[in-house]
Amino acid sequence: MDNPSKHVLASELSVAWSNLSALEVLESALARFGEDKMAFVSSFGAESAVLLSLAARISPDLKIIFIETGFHFDETQRYAEQLIDRLGLTRVVRVSIDPITRKRIDPDQRLHQVNPDLCCHIRKVEVLDRALKGLNGWVSGQKRYQDQMRAGVELLEFDSERDCFKVNPLAHWTAKRIEGYFQGYGLPRHPLIASGYSSIGCWPCTSPVKAGESVREGRWRGQAKTECGLHRPLRRQQGGMS
Ligand code: SF4
């Protein structure tokens, strides 16, 4: 349900927090909305280590949601374990589609070939919807520089579809700043970066990028699709889902 006053609050706090560091934005958001009522959402992808490191610097016990689509690269699974161990994260919660829905809608697991929007919807969007129920907000690692769709990302937004706030503490960060953080904190890299991947999601829908391409150009290559729907919800436009 939409709520104009919450959109206004999000805009006001985005302005108020604009001079804060990413760590301070996170601390402010957690204080405002409640540590136990907030969750970080991570794909354990190419740049995820930065947001996870910031979370761990506040508390390794903060809740981290990892959406298990069933199509992650093996390298992503190993990297997740490496980061969890390295940062000492204690509350990484893996969430996934329920088996009955998967069997009903995608029995042969080829939906991504014929209807990737629906595949993302049942494997990511609906799963996150359920995981965020009862929470006041979530934290994402979106950055404006990543592509056109994310160019307007604010520090704090009201996610009206889920009736909760979304914090984007890295909204203003550049690729150079991300790189500087990796180096400054000695964070490990996702192993696929060395093979030319700059944004890493499910293996059927992810490819390396070439010189001159934007960071997310390897996602759903050759299709009009550029987002999975977590941030620009597709919201049941396909119909017929649980
Ligand atoms: S990224 Fe591809 S495989 Fe993963 S949920 Fe979306 S369509 Fe399915």
Residues whose N, C-alpha, C, O or C-beta is under 5 A from the ligand:
A	BS01	SF4	T69 F71 H112 P116 C119 C120 R123 G201 C202 P204 C205
